[in-house]
Amino acid sequence: MLSKRQKENIFKSFAAKEGDTGSPEVQVALLTKQIAALATHLKKNRKDKHSRRGLLQMVADRQKHLRYLKKKSEKRYGTLVKKLGLK
């Protein structure tokens, strides 16, 4: 779980304008941080199947957002992927 301060830092870093919390860039960045946090949790707790399911759902959701962003704007997609170090 991300703290409020961590979320605000993500919003500031990836927002297109002030108060932007719904753009694909912000959503992908937020999901990436949550995925990283949950992955470290699952390394310690290997038998936590419910969290593993949640992780898979987040990964699928991030893929959907990335596909949408790539379809809308290749340039924005490229900069986001480089900034997050996804591919």
C-alpha positions in Angstrom: 0.0 0.0 0.0 1.4 3.4 -1.0 1.2 6.3 1.5 -0.5 9.5 0.7 2.9 11.3 0.3 4.1 8.7 -2.2 1.0 9.1 -4.3 1.3 12.9 -4.2 4.9 12.6 -5.5 3.8 10.4 -8.3 1.0 12.8 -9.2 3.5 15.7 -9.3 6.0 13.8 -11.3 3.7 12.4 -14.0 0.8 14.9 -14.2 0.2 16.8 -17.4 -1.3 19.7 -15.4 -2.1 20.6 -11.8 -4.6 18.3 -10.2 -4.2 15.6 -12.9 -4.8 12.2 -11.4 -6.6 10.4 -14.1 -4.3 10.6 -17.1 -2.8 7.3 -18.4 0.7 8.4 -17.5 -0.3 8.9 -13.8 -2.3 5.7 -13.7 0.6 3.6 -15.1 3.1 5.2 -12.8 0.9 4.6 -9.8 0.3 1.0 -10.8 4.0 0.4 -11.4 4.8 1.6 -7.8 2.0 -0.6 -6.4 3.2 -3.6 -8.4 6.8 -3.1 -7.1 5.6 -2.9 -3.5 3.4 -6.0 -3.9 6.2 -8.0 -5.6 8.5 -7.4 -2.6 5.6 -8.5 -0.3 5.2 -11.7 -2.3 8.9 -12.5 -2.1 8.5 -12.7 1.7 5.1 -14.3 1.7 5.1 -16.9 -1.0 1.8 -18.6 0.0 -0.3 -15.4 -0.1 -2.4 -16.4 -3.1 -4.9 -13.6 -2.7 -2.3 -10.9 -3.0 -0.8 -12.8 -6.0 -4.2 -12.5 -7.7 -4.3 -8.8 -7.0 -0.9 -8.4 -8.5 -1.9 -10.1 -11.7 -4.9 -7.9 -11.9 -2.8 -4.8 -11.5 -0.3 -6.0 -14.2 -3.2 -6.6 -16.6 -4.7 -3.1 -15.8 -1.3 -1.5 -16.4 -1.0 -3.3 -19.8 -4.4 -2.0 -20.8 -3.4 1.6 -19.9 -0.2 1.2 -21.8 -2.0 -0.1 -24.9 -4.4 2.8 -24.8 -1.6 5.3 -24.5 0.4 3.7 -27.3 -2.7 3.9 -29.5 -3.4 7.5 -28.7 0.2 8.9 -28.7 3.4 7.0 -29.5 5.5 9.9 -28.2 3.9 10.0 -24.8 4.1 6.2 -24.6 7.8 6.3 -25.4 8.7 8.9 -22.8 6.6 7.2 -20.1 8.2 3.8 -20.8 11.7 5.3 -20.6 10.9 7.3 -17.5 9.6 4.2 -15.7 12.2 1.8 -17.2 9.5 -0.7 -18.2 11.0 -2.1 -21.5 
